[in-house]
């Protein structure tokens, strides 16, 4: 029993070890390469700027975004999480199964009701309008 318990987690331990070793190895290789001239570091004004895409910046000070984008981002995240949670549920449980009965269906309906009420609240508050 002890051996099967360790075998179940061996793949997880290998994955965790590799996820730690690979980034450290890449950083060490970059540091080693820059010390011996394999990967030279050439600094320039454009590379030190806020946007490092190779093009000069339009202005020295970064421009501010409208706060209206923040509301849309939050709504996108909320409904994206909804989709991520509902799709596996629909695949595994279906609408109503013989094993679980109506409990999963009521749980999803409650989840959707909370999201719908929050969306209506944001809409009635006027947060979805660009110009107030």
N, CA, C and O atoms as a Tinker XYZ file with bonds, in Angstrom:
   528  protein
     1  N      0.822000   -1.197000    0.000000    73     2
     2  CA     0.000000    0.000000    0.000000    64     1     3
     3  C      0.863000    1.258000    0.000000    63     2     4     5
     4  O      0.547000    2.247000   -0.662000    81     3
     5  N      1.948000    1.202000    0.747000    73     3     6
     6  CA     2.848000    2.364000    0.814000    64     5     7
     7  C      3.475000    2.650000   -0.550000    63     6     8     9
     8  O      3.652000    3.807000   -0.932000    81     7
     9  N      3.804000    1.595000   -1.272000    73     7    10
    10  CA     4.427000    1.783000   -2.579000    64     9    11
    11  C      3.439000    2.375000   -3.585000    63    10    12    13
    12  O      3.826000    3.237000   -4.374000    81    11
    13  N      2.201000    1.949000   -3.583000    73    11    14
    14  CA     1.224000    2.493000   -4.523000    64    13    15
    15  C      0.913000    3.952000   -4.202000    63    14    16    17
    16  O      0.633000    4.746000   -5.100000    81    15
    17  N      0.964000    4.303000   -2.906000    73    15    18
    18  CA     0.740000    5.695000   -2.503000    64    17    19
    19  C      1.838000    6.592000   -3.065000    63    18    20    21
    20  O      1.557000    7.685000   -3.556000    81    19
    21  N      3.074000    6.138000   -2.994000    73    19    22
    22  CA     4.187000    6.925000   -3.522000    64    21    23
    23  C      4.182000    6.956000   -5.044000    63    22    24    25
    24  O      4.577000    7.956000   -5.642000    81    23
    25  N      3.744000    5.880000   -5.673000    73    23    26
    26  CA     3.688000    5.853000   -7.129000    64    25    27
    27  C      2.670000    6.845000   -7.668000    63    26    28    29
    28  O      2.859000    7.400000   -8.750000    81    27
    29  N      1.597000    7.071000   -6.929000    73    27    30
    30  CA     0.585000    8.024000   -7.376000    64    29    31
    31  C      1.138000    9.443000   -7.420000    63    30    32    33
    32  O      0.784000   10.226000   -8.302000    81    31
    33  N      1.990000    9.767000   -6.485000    73    31    34
    34  CA     2.521000   11.124000   -6.405000    64    33    35
    35  C      3.876000   11.286000   -7.085000    63    34    36    37
    36  O      4.423000   12.389000   -7.101000    81    35
    37  N      4.424000   10.223000   -7.642000    73    35    38
    38  CA     5.739000   10.329000   -8.273000    64    37    39
    39  C      5.707000   11.245000   -9.497000    63    38    40    41
    40  O      6.641000   12.018000   -9.710000    81    39
    41  N      4.661000   11.172000  -10.290000    73    39    42
    42  CA     4.561000   12.040000  -11.463000    64    41    43
    43  C      4.434000   13.504000  -11.049000    63    42    44    45
    44  O      5.014000   14.383000  -11.686000    81    43
    45  N      3.686000   13.764000   -9.993000    73    43    46
    46  CA     3.557000   15.125000   -9.482000    64    45    47
    47  C      4.902000   15.645000   -8.981000    63    46    48    49
    48  O      5.261000   16.793000   -9.243000    81    47
    49  N      5.639000   14.814000   -8.268000    73    47    50
    50  CA     6.951000   15.230000   -7.766000    64    49    51
    51  C      7.927000   15.495000   -8.908000    63    50    52    53
    52  O      8.720000   16.435000   -8.841000    81    51
    53  N      7.874000   14.685000   -9.943000    73    51    54
    54  CA     8.734000   14.913000  -11.110000    64    53    55
    55  C      8.377000   16.230000  -11.775000    63    54    56    57
    56  O      9.266000   16.994000  -12.152000    81    55
    57  N      7.092000   16.505000  -11.923000    73    55    58
    58  CA     6.653000   17.755000  -12.541000    64    57    59
    59  C      7.087000   18.961000  -11.716000    63    58    60    61
    60  O      7.568000   19.946000  -12.277000    81    59
    61  N      6.926000   18.903000  -10.400000    73    59    62
    62  CA     7.333000   20.013000   -9.531000    64    61    63
    63  C      8.841000   20.209000   -9.601000    63    62    64    65
    64  O      9.315000   21.342000   -9.676000    81    63
    65  N      9.596000   19.120000   -9.577000    73    63    66
    66  CA    11.055000   19.229000   -9.654000    64    65    67
    67  C     11.486000   19.861000  -10.975000    63    66    68    69
    68  O     12.360000   20.728000  -10.992000    81    67
    69  N     10.883000   19.436000  -12.072000    73    67    70
    70  CA    11.236000   20.020000  -13.368000    64    69    71
    71  C     10.817000   21.482000  -13.462000    63    70    72    73
    72  O     11.524000   22.293000  -14.061000    81    71
    73  N      9.679000   21.821000  -12.878000    73    71    74
    74  CA     9.236000   23.216000  -12.938000    64    73    75
    75  C     10.117000   24.126000  -12.096000    63    74    76    77
    76  O     10.100000   25.341000  -12.291000    81    75
    77  N     10.872000   23.583000  -11.186000    73    75    78
    78  CA    11.834000   24.381000  -10.420000    64    77    79
    79  C     13.200000   24.369000  -11.098000    63    78    80    81
    80  O     13.862000   25.404000  -11.172000    81    79
    81  N     13.622000   23.222000  -11.590000    73    79    82
    82  CA    14.963000   23.083000  -12.168000    64    81    83
    83  C     15.093000   23.811000  -13.502000    63    82    84    85
    84  O     16.117000   24.450000  -13.746000    81    83
    85  N     14.090000   23.736000  -14.369000    73    83    86
    86  CA    14.196000   24.341000  -15.705000    64    85    87
    87  C     14.365000   25.861000  -15.644000    63    86    88    89
    88  O     15.279000   26.370000  -16.292000    81    87
    89  N     13.541000   26.619000  -14.906000    73    87    90
    90  CA    13.776000   28.075000  -14.866000    64    89    91
    91  C     15.112000   28.452000  -14.229000    63    90    92    93
    92  O     15.781000   29.377000  -14.689000    81    91
    93  N     15.501000   27.735000  -13.170000    73    91    94
    94  CA    16.793000   28.032000  -12.546000    64    93    95
    95  C     17.921000   27.729000  -13.520000    63    94    96    97
    96  O     18.891000   28.483000  -13.596000    81    95
    97  N     17.809000   26.643000  -14.261000    73    95    98
    98  CA    18.824000   26.312000  -15.262000    64    97    99
    99  C     18.898000   27.343000  -16.378000    63    98   100   101
   100  O     19.989000   27.673000  -16.844000    81    99
   101  N     17.752000   27.854000  -16.812000    73    99   102
   102  CA    17.747000   28.878000  -17.865000    64   101   103
   103  C     18.383000   30.176000  -17.372000    63   102   104   105
   104  O     19.145000   30.813000  -18.099000    81   103
   105  N     18.072000   30.566000  -16.140000    73   103   106
   106  CA    18.687000   31.774000  -15.587000    64   105   107
   107  C     20.190000   31.597000  -15.412000    63   106   108   109
   108  O     20.964000   32.516000  -15.681000    81   107
   109  N     20.601000   30.416000  -14.962000    73   107   110
   110  CA    22.032000   30.153000  -14.802000    64   109   111
   111  C     22.739000   30.159000  -16.153000    63   110   112   113
   112  O     23.848000   30.680000  -16.264000    81   111
   113  N     22.115000   29.587000  -17.178000    73   111   114
   114  CA    22.721000   29.582000  -18.511000    64   113   115
   115  C     22.834000   30.995000  -19.064000    63   114   116   117
   116  O     23.834000   31.325000  -19.703000    81   115
   117  N     21.834000   31.832000  -18.833000    73   115   118
   118  CA    21.902000   33.216000  -19.304000    64   117   119
   119  C     22.997000   33.981000  -18.583000    63   118   120   121
   120  O     23.728000   34.754000  -19.202000    81   119
   121  N     23.116000   33.772000  -17.277000    73   119   122
   122  CA    24.163000   34.449000  -16.504000    64   121   123
   123  C     25.538000   33.969000  -16.943000    63   122   124   125
   124  O     26.455000   34.774000  -17.105000    81   123
   125  N     25.686000   32.666000  -17.134000    73   123   126
   126  CA    26.950000   32.099000  -17.594000    64   125   127
   127  C     27.302000   32.619000  -18.987000    63   126   128   129
   128  O     28.453000   32.961000  -19.258000    81   127
   129  N     26.312000   32.675000  -19.857000    73   127   130
   130  CA    26.560000   33.147000  -21.219000    64   129   131
   131  C     26.939000   34.611000  -21.270000    63   130   132   133
   132  O     27.759000   34.998000  -22.103000    81   131
   133  N     26.373000   35.436000  -20.412000    73   131   134
   134  CA    26.712000   36.861000  -20.428000    64   133   135
   135  C     28.085000   37.117000  -19.820000    63   134   136   137
   136  O     28.749000   38.082000  -20.200000    81   135
   137  N     28.524000   36.284000  -18.894000    73   135   138
   138  CA    29.853000   36.466000  -18.297000    64   137   139
   139  C     30.966000   36.156000  -19.289000    63   138   140   141
   140  O     32.007000   36.813000  -19.280000    81   139
   141  N     30.759000   35.177000  -20.130000    73   139   142
   142  CA    31.798000   34.753000  -21.055000    64   141   143
   143  C     31.586000   35.250000  -22.475000    63   142   144   145
   144  O     32.271000   34.797000  -23.393000    81   143
   145  N     30.664000   36.160000  -22.670000    73   143   146
   146  CA    30.488000   36.781000  -23.973000    64   145   147
   147  C     29.701000   35.970000  -24.974000    63   146   148   149
   148  O     29.642000   36.341000  -26.146000    81   147
   149  N     29.106000   34.894000  -24.562000    73   147   150
   150  CA    28.302000   34.092000  -25.487000    64   149   151
   151  C     27.022000   34.839000  -25.839000    63   150   152   153
   152  O     26.607000   34.862000  -26.997000    81   151
   153  N     26.413000   35.437000  -24.853000    73   151   154
   154  CA    25.212000   36.247000  -25.066000    64   153   155
   155  C     25.498000   37.660000  -24.578000    63   154   156   157
   156  O     25.242000   37.976000  -23.416000    81   155
   157  N     26.023000   38.506000  -25.444000    73   155   158
   158  CA    26.379000   39.852000  -24.992000    64   157   159
   159  C     25.142000   40.679000  -24.655000    63   158   160   161
   160  O     24.090000   40.540000  -25.279000    81   159
   161  N     25.293000   41.527000  -23.672000    73   159   162
   162  CA    24.216000   42.424000  -23.272000    64   161   163
   163  C     24.537000   43.799000  -23.834000    63   162   164   165
   164  O     25.485000   44.451000  -23.396000    81   163
   165  N     23.750000   44.235000  -24.800000    73   163   166
   166  CA    23.934000   45.556000  -25.401000    64   165   167
   167  C     22.791000   46.443000  -24.945000    63   166   168   169
   168  O     21.634000   46.218000  -25.300000    81   167
   169  N     23.116000   47.426000  -24.177000    73   167   170
   170  CA    22.094000   48.320000  -23.655000    64   169   171
   171  C     21.911000   49.504000  -24.596000    63   170   172   173
   172  O     22.866000   49.979000  -25.210000    81   171
   173  N     20.677000   49.971000  -24.697000    73   171   174
   174  CA    20.390000   51.160000  -25.489000    64   173   175
   175  C     19.242000   51.914000  -24.832000    63   174   176   177
   176  O     18.602000   51.416000  -23.906000    81   175
   177  N     18.993000   53.121000  -25.324000    73   175   178
   178  CA    17.932000   53.945000  -24.755000    64   177   179
   179  C     16.559000   53.310000  -24.997000    63   178   180   181
   180  O     15.689000   53.364000  -24.128000    81   179
   181  N     16.367000   52.714000  -26.166000    73   179   182
   182  CA    15.077000   52.096000  -26.481000    64   181   183
   183  C     14.839000   50.864000  -25.612000    63   182   184   185
   184  O     13.709000   50.624000  -25.186000    81   183
   185  N     15.879000   50.082000  -25.343000    73   183   186
   186  CA    15.706000   48.905000  -24.500000    64   185   187
   187  C     15.388000   49.275000  -23.059000    63   186   188   189
   188  O     14.736000   48.508000  -22.351000    81   187
   189  N     15.837000   50.426000  -22.626000    73   187   190
   190  CA    15.575000   50.858000  -21.254000    64   189   191
   191  C     14.254000   51.607000  -21.120000    63   190   192   193
   192  O     13.864000   51.969000  -20.010000    81   191
   193  N     13.569000   51.844000  -22.218000    73   191   194
   194  CA    12.298000   52.563000  -22.156000    64   193   195
   195  C     11.205000   51.647000  -21.601000    63   194   196   197
   196  O     11.408000   50.443000  -21.445000    81   195
   197  N     10.048000   52.235000  -21.306000    73   195   198
   198  CA     8.951000   51.483000  -20.697000    64   197   199
   199  C      8.406000   50.418000  -21.649000    63   198   200   201
   200  O      8.055000   49.324000  -21.205000    81   199
   201  N      8.332000   50.712000  -22.926000    73   199   202
   202  CA     7.846000   49.743000  -23.910000    64   201   203
   203  C      9.042000   49.247000  -24.684000    63   202   204   205
   204  O      9.737000   50.029000  -25.333000    81   203
   205  N      9.287000   47.955000  -24.621000    73   203   206
   206  CA    10.511000   47.419000  -25.175000    64   205   207
   207  C     10.250000   46.683000  -26.484000    63   206   208   209
   208  O     10.764000   45.582000  -26.682000    81   207
   209  N      9.477000   47.258000  -27.360000    73   207   210
   210  CA     9.135000   46.578000  -28.593000    64   209   211
   211  C     10.029000   46.937000  -29.765000    63   210   212   213
   212  O      9.799000   46.463000  -30.878000    81   211
   213  N     11.030000   47.752000  -29.546000    73   211   214
   214  CA    11.928000   48.125000  -30.617000    64   213   215
   215  C     11.583000   49.445000  -31.259000    63   214   216   217
   216  O     12.388000   49.987000  -32.016000    81   215
   217  N     10.417000   49.974000  -30.983000    73   215   218
   218  CA    10.005000   51.264000  -31.519000    64   217   219
   219  C     10.122000   52.319000  -30.426000    63   218   220   221
   220  O      9.898000   52.026000  -29.252000    81   219
   221  N     10.469000   53.530000  -30.804000    73   219   222
   222  CA    10.522000   54.577000  -29.778000    64   221   223
   223  C      9.127000   54.890000  -29.243000    63   222   224   225
   224  O      8.132000   54.780000  -29.959000    81   223
   225  N      9.076000   55.279000  -27.977000    73   223   226
   226  CA     7.798000   55.597000  -27.345000    64   225   227
   227  C      7.253000   56.905000  -27.906000    63   226   228   229
   228  O      8.012000   57.772000  -28.340000    81   227
   229  N      5.916000   57.040000  -27.891000    73   227   230
   230  CA     5.285000   58.258000  -28.386000    64   229   231
   231  C      5.502000   59.422000  -27.435000    63   230   232   233
   232  O      5.643000   60.565000  -27.869000    81   231
   233  N      5.529000   59.138000  -26.148000    73   231   234
   234  CA     5.766000   60.186000  -25.158000    64   233   235
   235  C      6.548000   59.585000  -23.997000    63   234   236   237
   236  O      6.624000   58.366000  -23.845000    81   235
   237  N      7.120000   60.453000  -23.190000    73   235   238
   238  CA     7.899000   59.980000  -22.053000    64   237   239
   239  C      7.001000   59.418000  -20.952000    63   238   240   241
   240  O      7.354000   58.442000  -20.291000    81   239
   241  N      5.847000   60.039000  -20.762000    73   239   242
   242  CA     4.931000   59.624000  -19.709000    64   241   243
   243  C      3.895000   58.662000  -20.290000    63   242   244   245
   244  O      3.303000   58.956000  -21.328000    81   243
   245  N      3.664000   57.516000  -19.640000    73   243   246
   246  CA     2.643000   56.604000  -20.164000    64   245   247
   247  C      1.247000   57.201000  -20.034000    63   246   248   249
   248  O      0.946000   57.909000  -19.073000    81   247
   249  N      0.407000   56.907000  -21.010000    73   247   250
   250  CA    -0.953000   57.446000  -20.985000    64   249   251
   251  C     -1.838000   56.595000  -20.079000    63   250   252   253
   252  O     -1.592000   55.403000  -19.894000    81   251
   253  N     -2.861000   57.217000  -19.521000    73   251   254
   254  CA    -3.779000   56.525000  -18.630000    64   253   255
   255  C     -4.942000   55.939000  -19.426000    63   254   256   257
   256  O     -5.389000   56.523000  -20.412000    81   255
   257  N     -5.419000   54.792000  -18.992000    73   255   258
   258  CA    -6.571000   54.167000  -19.621000    64   257   259
   259  C     -7.839000   54.620000  -18.912000    63   258   260   261
   260  O     -7.820000   54.976000  -17.734000    81   259
   261  N     -8.915000   54.600000  -19.640000    73   259   262
   262  CA   -10.203000   54.935000  -19.057000    64   261   263
   263  C    -10.596000   53.866000  -18.040000    63   262   264   265
   264  O    -10.350000   52.679000  -18.252000    81   263
   265  N    -11.204000   54.292000  -16.944000    73   263   266
   266  CA   -11.604000   53.356000  -15.897000    64   265   267
   267  C    -12.752000   52.468000  -16.355000    63   266   268   269
   268  O    -13.023000   51.438000  -15.738000    81   267
   269  N    -13.430000   52.857000  -17.429000    73   267   270
   270  CA   -14.515000   52.038000  -17.962000    64   269   271
   271  C    -14.048000   50.670000  -18.424000    63   270   272   273
   272  O    -14.819000   49.711000  -18.392000    81   271
   273  N    -12.800000   50.566000  -18.853000    73   271   274
   274  CA   -12.264000   49.276000  -19.268000    64   273   275
   275  C    -12.199000   48.302000  -18.094000    63   274   276   277
   276  O    -12.322000   47.091000  -18.277000    81   275
   277  N    -12.006000   48.834000  -16.893000    73   275   278
   278  CA   -11.896000   47.990000  -15.713000    64   277   279
   279  C    -13.190000   47.217000  -15.469000    63   278   280   281
   280  O    -13.149000   46.033000  -15.136000    81   279
   281  N    -14.334000   47.876000  -15.632000    73   279   282
   282  CA   -15.616000   47.205000  -15.431000    64   281   283
   283  C    -15.811000   46.082000  -16.443000    63   282   284   285
   284  O    -16.279000   44.998000  -16.094000    81   283
   285  N    -15.456000   46.342000  -17.680000    73   283   286
   286  CA   -15.599000   45.304000  -18.698000    64   285   287
   287  C    -14.654000   44.139000  -18.434000    63   286   288   289
   288  O    -15.000000   42.984000  -18.683000    81   287
   289  N    -13.467000   44.441000  -17.934000    73   287   290
   290  CA   -12.529000   43.365000  -17.609000    64   289   291
   291  C    -13.069000   42.500000  -16.478000    63   290   292   293
   292  O    -12.957000   41.275000  -16.527000    81   291
   293  N    -13.654000   43.125000  -15.463000    73   291   294
   294  CA   -14.226000   42.353000  -14.356000    64   293   295
   295  C    -15.401000   41.500000  -14.817000    63   294   296   297
   296  O    -15.537000   40.349000  -14.402000    81   295
   297  N    -16.245000   42.059000  -15.670000    73   295   298
   298  CA   -17.366000   41.273000  -16.186000    64   297   299
   299  C    -16.875000   40.113000  -17.046000    63   298   300   301
   300  O    -17.422000   39.011000  -16.986000    81   299
   301  N    -15.849000   40.363000  -17.840000    73   299   302
   302  CA   -15.283000   39.294000  -18.664000    64   301   303
   303  C    -14.748000   38.172000  -17.786000    63   302   304   305
   304  O    -14.985000   36.997000  -18.064000    81   303
   305  N    -14.028000   38.529000  -16.727000    73   303   306
   306  CA   -13.482000   37.507000  -15.834000    64   305   307
   307  C    -14.608000   36.726000  -15.159000    63   306   308   309
   308  O    -14.538000   35.502000  -15.051000    81   307
   309  N    -15.638000   37.428000  -14.708000    73   307   310
   310  CA   -16.749000   36.743000  -14.033000    64   309   311
   311  C    -17.433000   35.748000  -14.964000    63   310   312   313
   312  O    -17.694000   34.611000  -14.570000    81   311
   313  N    -17.724000   36.159000  -16.183000    73   311   314
   314  CA   -18.424000   35.260000  -17.091000    64   313   315
   315  C    -17.490000   34.219000  -17.697000    63   314   316   317
   316  O    -17.946000   33.162000  -18.132000    81   315
   317  N    -16.206000   34.500000  -17.732000    73   315   318
   318  CA   -15.245000   33.501000  -18.168000    64   317   319
   319  C    -15.132000   32.394000  -17.124000    63   318   320   321
   320  O    -15.077000   31.212000  -17.463000    81   319
   321  N    -15.099000   32.786000  -15.858000    73   319   322
   322  CA   -15.079000   31.795000  -14.782000    64   321   323
   323  C    -16.366000   30.978000  -14.805000    63   322   324   325
   324  O    -16.349000   29.771000  -14.565000    81   323
   325  N    -17.471000   31.639000  -15.092000    73   323   326
   326  CA   -18.744000   30.923000  -15.195000    64   325   327
   327  C    -18.659000   29.841000  -16.269000    63   326   328   329
   328  O    -19.080000   28.706000  -16.043000    81   327
   329  N    -18.127000   30.181000  -17.412000    73   327   330
   330  CA   -18.008000   29.213000  -18.501000    64   329   331
   331  C    -17.079000   28.070000  -18.117000    63   330   332   333
   332  O    -17.362000   26.906000  -18.403000    81   331
   333  N    -15.980000   28.406000  -17.475000    73   331   334
   334  CA   -15.018000   27.377000  -17.072000    64   333   335
   335  C    -15.635000   26.430000  -16.045000    63   334   336   337
   336  O    -15.325000   25.239000  -16.037000    81   335
   337  N    -16.499000   26.946000  -15.185000    73   335   338
   338  CA   -17.113000   26.092000  -14.170000    64   337   339
   339  C    -18.312000   25.306000  -14.697000    63   338   340   341
   340  O    -18.551000   24.179000  -14.262000    81   339
   341  N    -19.055000   25.879000  -15.613000    73   339   342
   342  CA   -20.270000   25.205000  -16.081000    64   341   343
   343  C    -19.961000   24.114000  -17.105000    63   342   344   345
   344  O    -20.638000   23.087000  -17.116000    81   343
   345  N    -18.978000   24.301000  -17.949000    73   343   346
   346  CA   -18.714000   23.315000  -18.997000    64   345   347
   347  C    -18.342000   21.943000  -18.427000    63   346   348   349
   348  O    -18.931000   20.947000  -18.846000    81   347
   349  N    -17.388000   21.845000  -17.489000    73   347   350
   350  CA   -17.109000   20.507000  -16.936000    64   349   351
   351  C    -18.306000   19.917000  -16.187000    63   350   352   353
   352  O    -18.521000   18.706000  -16.203000    81   351
   353  N    -19.074000   20.776000  -15.537000    73   351   354
   354  CA   -20.266000   20.287000  -14.846000    64   353   355
   355  C    -21.241000   19.678000  -15.847000    63   354   356   357
   356  O    -21.794000   18.605000  -15.606000    81   355
   357  N    -21.448000   20.358000  -16.958000    73   355   358
   358  CA   -22.392000   19.866000  -17.961000    64   357   359
   359  C    -21.914000   18.558000  -18.572000    63   358   360   361
   360  O    -22.720000   17.680000  -18.884000    81   359
   361  N    -20.612000   18.429000  -18.741000    73   359   362
   362  CA   -20.085000   17.199000  -19.326000    64   361   363
   363  C    -20.201000   16.037000  -18.345000    63   362   364   365
   364  O    -20.557000   14.926000  -18.737000    81   363
   365  N    -19.902000   16.288000  -17.073000    73   363   366
   366  CA   -19.887000   15.179000  -16.116000    64   365   367
   367  C    -21.267000   14.835000  -15.567000    63   366   368   369
   368  O    -21.563000   13.659000  -15.357000    81   367
   369  N    -22.120000   15.836000  -15.327000    73   367   370
   370  CA   -23.407000   15.569000  -14.696000    64   369   371
   371  C    -24.578000   15.569000  -15.670000    63   370   372   373
   372  O    -25.566000   14.869000  -15.449000    81   371
   373  N    -24.478000   16.328000  -16.719000    73   371   374
   374  CA   -25.629000   16.473000  -17.584000    64   373   375
   375  C    -26.667000   17.345000  -16.899000    63   374   376   377
   376  O    -26.353000   18.015000  -15.915000    81   375
   377  N    -27.879000   17.352000  -17.391000    73   375   378
   378  CA   -28.922000   18.185000  -16.779000    64   377   379
   379  C    -29.353000   17.603000  -15.438000    63   378   380   381
   380  O    -29.211000   18.262000  -14.407000    81   379
   381  N    -29.864000   16.410000  -15.436000    73   379   382
   382  CA   -30.243000   15.734000  -14.189000    64   381   383
   383  C    -29.810000   14.276000  -14.331000    63   382   384   385
   384  O    -30.208000   13.591000  -15.273000    81   383
   385  N    -28.996000   13.811000  -13.389000    73   383   386
   386  CA   -28.524000   12.433000  -13.458000    64   385   387
   387  C    -29.235000   11.592000  -12.417000    63   386   388   389
   388  O    -29.828000   12.115000  -11.473000    81   387
   389  N    -29.171000   10.302000  -12.597000    73   387   390
   390  CA   -29.802000    9.386000  -11.644000    64   389   391
   391  C    -29.036000    9.320000  -10.335000    63   390   392   393
   392  O    -29.622000    9.065000   -9.283000    81   391
   393  N    -27.732000    9.547000  -10.394000    73   391   394
   394  CA   -26.907000    9.415000   -9.196000    64   393   395
   395  C    -27.091000   10.605000   -8.267000    63   394   396   397
   396  O    -27.333000   10.424000   -7.073000    81   395
   397  N    -26.981000   11.800000   -8.787000    73   395   398
   398  CA   -26.997000   12.997000   -7.950000    64   397   399
   399  C    -28.381000   13.622000   -7.825000    63   398   400   401
   400  O    -28.626000   14.385000   -6.890000    81   399
   401  N    -29.262000   13.325000   -8.717000    73   399   402
   402  CA   -30.585000   13.924000   -8.658000    64   401   403
   403  C    -30.559000   15.366000   -9.125000    63   402   404   405
   404  O    -29.877000   15.699000  -10.094000    81   403
   405  N    -31.292000   16.213000   -8.445000    73   403   406
   406  CA   -31.455000   17.595000   -8.884000    64   405   407
   407  C    -30.487000   18.546000   -8.171000    63   406   408   409
   408  O    -30.462000   19.735000   -8.488000    81   407
   409  N    -29.697000   18.054000   -7.223000    73   407   410
   410  CA   -28.818000   18.923000   -6.430000    64   409   411
   411  C    -27.786000   19.660000   -7.290000    63   410   412   413
   412  O    -27.632000   20.867000   -7.107000    81   411
   413  N    -27.073000   19.012000   -8.213000    73   411   414
   414  CA   -26.134000   19.782000   -9.049000    64   413   415
   415  C    -26.834000   20.829000   -9.911000    63   414   416   417
   416  O    -26.302000   21.916000  -10.135000    81   415
   417  N    -28.018000   20.497000  -10.389000    73   415   418
   418  CA   -28.772000   21.446000  -11.205000    64   417   419
   419  C    -29.137000   22.685000  -10.396000    63   418   420   421
   420  O    -29.013000   23.804000  -10.894000    81   419
   421  N    -29.582000   22.501000   -9.162000    73   419   422
   422  CA   -29.922000   23.639000   -8.303000    64   421   423
   423  C    -28.681000   24.456000   -7.945000    63   422   424   425
   424  O    -28.750000   25.680000   -7.828000    81   423
   425  N    -27.563000   23.784000   -7.773000    73   423   426
   426  CA   -26.317000   24.503000   -7.494000    64   425   427
   427  C    -25.914000   25.409000   -8.642000    63   426   428   429
   428  O    -25.526000   26.555000   -8.418000    81   427
   429  N    -26.000000   24.916000   -9.857000    73   427   430
   430  CA   -25.662000   25.731000  -11.026000    64   429   431
   431  C    -26.679000   26.845000  -11.215000    63   430   432   433
   432  O    -26.310000   27.958000  -11.592000    81   431
   433  N    -27.949000   26.566000  -10.961000    73   431   434
   434  CA   -28.967000   27.620000  -11.080000    64   433   435
   435  C    -28.724000   28.737000  -10.063000    63   434   436   437
   436  O    -28.924000   29.910000  -10.379000    81   435
   437  N    -28.295000   28.387000   -8.852000    73   435   438
   438  CA   -27.967000   29.402000   -7.851000    64   437   439
   439  C    -26.767000   30.225000   -8.309000    63   438   440   441
   440  O    -26.761000   31.449000   -8.178000    81   439
   441  N    -25.756000   29.553000   -8.844000    73   439   442
   442  CA   -24.563000   30.240000   -9.351000    64   441   443
   443  C    -24.937000   31.209000  -10.472000    63   442   444   445
   444  O    -24.472000   32.349000  -10.489000    81   443
   445  N    -25.766000   30.763000  -11.397000    73   443   446
   446  CA   -26.200000   31.626000  -12.495000    64   445   447
   447  C    -27.077000   32.768000  -11.998000    63   446   448   449
   448  O    -27.016000   33.870000  -12.544000    81   447
   449  N    -27.887000   32.527000  -10.978000    73   447   450
   450  CA   -28.728000   33.588000  -10.421000    64   449   451
   451  C    -27.873000   34.679000   -9.784000    63   450   452   453
   452  O    -28.157000   35.865000   -9.951000    81   451
   453  N    -26.837000   34.290000   -9.062000    73   451   454
   454  CA   -25.938000   35.284000   -8.458000    64   453   455
   455  C    -25.263000   36.110000   -9.546000    63   454   456   457
   456  O    -25.169000   37.332000   -9.424000    81   455
   457  N    -24.793000   35.462000  -10.607000    73   455   458
   458  CA   -24.161000   36.201000  -11.702000    64   457   459
   459  C    -25.153000   37.112000  -12.409000    63   458   460   461
   460  O    -24.806000   38.237000  -12.770000    81   459
   461  N    -26.370000   36.651000  -12.610000    73   459   462
   462  CA   -27.378000   37.471000  -13.283000    64   461   463
   463  C    -27.748000   38.682000  -12.446000    63   462   464   465
   464  O    -27.872000   39.787000  -12.975000    81   463
   465  N    -27.926000   38.490000  -11.152000    73   463   466
   466  CA   -28.263000   39.615000  -10.271000    64   465   467
   467  C    -27.123000   40.626000  -10.240000    63   466   468   469
   468  O    -27.366000   41.833000  -10.259000    81   467
   469  N    -25.882000   40.149000  -10.191000    73   467   470
   470  CA   -24.749000   41.086000  -10.185000    64   469   471
   471  C    -24.639000   41.831000  -11.511000    63   470   472   473
   472  O    -24.290000   43.011000  -11.526000    81   471
   473  N    -24.930000   41.162000  -12.621000    73   471   474
   474  CA   -24.894000   41.834000  -13.916000    64   473   475
   475  C    -25.986000   42.899000  -14.007000    63   474   476   477
   476  O    -25.742000   43.996000  -14.510000    81   475
   477  N    -27.176000   42.583000  -13.528000    73   475   478
   478  CA   -28.273000   43.564000  -13.539000    64   477   479
   479  C    -27.936000   44.750000  -12.642000    63   478   480   481
   480  O    -28.244000   45.891000  -12.987000    81   479
   481  N    -27.310000   44.496000  -11.502000    73   479   482
   482  CA   -26.908000   45.579000  -10.600000    64   481   483
   483  C    -25.914000   46.519000  -11.281000    63   482   484   485
   484  O    -26.054000   47.739000  -11.206000    81   483
   485  N    -24.921000   45.950000  -11.938000    73   483   486
   486  CA   -23.922000   46.768000  -12.642000    64   485   487
   487  C    -24.582000   47.544000  -13.769000    63   486   488   489
   488  O    -24.240000   48.703000  -14.004000    81   487
   489  N    -25.507000   46.931000  -14.456000    73   487   490
   490  CA   -26.199000   47.587000  -15.565000    64   489   491
   491  C    -27.056000   48.747000  -15.064000    63   490   492   493
   492  O    -27.024000   49.835000  -15.638000    81   491
   493  N    -27.821000   48.519000  -13.995000    73   491   494
   494  CA   -28.672000   49.579000  -13.453000    64   493   495
   495  C    -27.862000   50.699000  -12.811000    63   494   496   497
   496  O    -28.310000   51.846000  -12.784000    81   495
   497  N    -26.697000   50.390000  -12.303000    73   495   498
   498  CA   -25.816000   51.404000  -11.719000    64   497   499
   499  C    -25.236000   52.322000  -12.792000    63   498   500   501
   500  O    -24.742000   53.406000  -12.481000    81   499
   501  N    -25.295000   51.891000  -14.057000    73   499   502
   502  CA   -24.785000   52.697000  -15.158000    64   501   503
   503  C    -23.302000   52.527000  -15.404000    63   502   504   505
   504  O    -22.680000   53.355000  -16.070000    81   503
   505  N    -22.734000   51.465000  -14.875000    73   503   506
   506  CA   -21.293000   51.250000  -15.027000    64   505   507
   507  C    -20.910000   50.774000  -16.421000    63   506   508   509
   508  O    -19.731000   50.803000  -16.776000    81   507
   509  N    -21.867000   50.341000  -17.207000    73   507   510
   510  CA   -21.554000   49.849000  -18.541000    64   509   511
   511  C    -21.651000   50.937000  -19.604000    63   510   512   513
   512  O    -21.426000   50.668000  -20.784000    81   511
   513  N    -21.977000   52.136000  -19.209000    73   511   514
   514  CA   -22.065000   53.250000  -20.154000    64   513   515
   515  C    -20.707000   53.946000  -20.234000    63   514   516   517
   516  O    -20.087000   54.241000  -19.213000    81   515
   517  N    -20.259000   54.201000  -21.455000    73   515   518
   518  CA   -18.952000   54.822000  -21.634000    64   517   519
   519  C    -18.985000   56.307000  -21.296000    63   518   520   521
   520  O    -18.066000   56.823000  -20.660000    81   519
   521  N    -20.029000   56.984000  -21.717000    73   519   522
   522  CA   -20.130000   58.429000  -21.482000    64   521   523
   523  C    -21.293000   58.666000  -20.534000    63   522   524   525
   524  O    -22.426000   58.278000  -20.817000    81   523
   525  N    -21.003000   59.309000  -19.400000    73   523   526
   526  CA   -22.058000   59.559000  -18.405000    64   525   527
   527  C    -22.438000   61.011000  -18.403000    63   526   528
   528  O    -23.309000   61.421000  -17.635000    81   527
